[in-house]
């Protein structure tokens, strides 16, 4: 029987504590550093910050203009006055850190490997390894289904720290409200019915939380925490590490560093599903995470996707003879399969090419 141990990468957290040099499976090949050196460039302008209270409550024209500019220039932005309790955001980050600092055997109780060898998306561990030459990410993660609530697999939800499950449940409720307000604002920008995007989410729409842990890396010049990709989701809500930067976005061939944001700030970016729905008016940004030689980095991402069996395509009201459909229609689950395939092969940055007409 062929040795397939390569399919089961080690805990990167454990690896980081024991090696002086990253194994070759984690080292970027020269052609894979898209856009230049991993150090990245400084942003040419401040990250746009949208006041969600003004945007939602008063239909403030200035905030709407800022939102449109942010979506067209970067595809991501920060939100302030989002109504999320600061104590809850602190609790989620604290619980996340405590989970990753648990003994490895305790974390393995939430493993994403069935029987120790069969991969599934949900749970604690690493992303799937599909080929022996696949470059691996220098990160561990905990991936949990949040919605539909009845579909939660609590076997993968940590029981330690004790606050984890309750904190995540409450955090998910607050993020869902923020998601709705942003989607309504985007619909208004495009002169669509304000619930146009919200109504794409039926009772079987999928929401996932992904807790990312990037340990210190002895070669941050050669190793990525998360390889380049575009989110599959309609929308992503990101709670970032306030002390350690690492997120980078690609624009016009250059990777730009996103500074560690102020405490209690949420970062929002649109995903490829939204790019398809808006027929490319707004595009899902390509991003990656770099490593740090001395510090660990933690982030929590909420990914909002539609029903896997739902067909995704450009919104009819955005099409005309002058603006025909740029993307073919497909079921969301087919889009996800292609995205995961591209990601594992290091081609996540170019997923849009697979669906253009």
Secondary structure, DSSP 8 states (H G I E B T S, - for coil): ----GGGS---HHHHHTT-SS--GGGS--GGGSTTS-TT-EE-SS---EEEHHHHHHS--HHHHHHHHHHHHHTSEEEEES----HHHHHHHHHHHHHHHTS-HHHHGGGBSEETTTEE-SSEEE-----STT----S-EEEEEEEESGGG--GGGS--SSTTHHHHHHHHHHHHHHHHHHHHHHHHHHTTS-TTTTGGG--TT--EEEEEEEE---TTTTT-EEEEEE--SSSEEEEE--SS---EEEEETTEEEE-----TT-EEEEE-HHHHHHTTTSS----EEEE--SS--EEEEEEEE---TTSEE---GGG--SSS---B--EEHHHHHHHHHHHHHTT-GGGGGGGTB-
